[in-house]
């Protein structure tokens, strides 16, 4: 029997022009988290972006299948 495990990363990015440094930091953290999930056997299954007035949120979903 297989078990599925899921993980989710949410990254909020400002769309304001003066926040480039913070945006780059958030994207770097996202990359590190994705790599950590990958090392743990997770596979990226979807990435969606959710725009708002002053920011965009990126939602990554990962999955890991474990056989019993």
Secondary structure, DSSP 8 states (H G I E B T S, - for coil): -EEEEEEEEEEEEE--GGGHHHHHHHHHHHHHHHHHHHHTT-EEEEEEEEE-SSEEEEEEEEEEEEE-
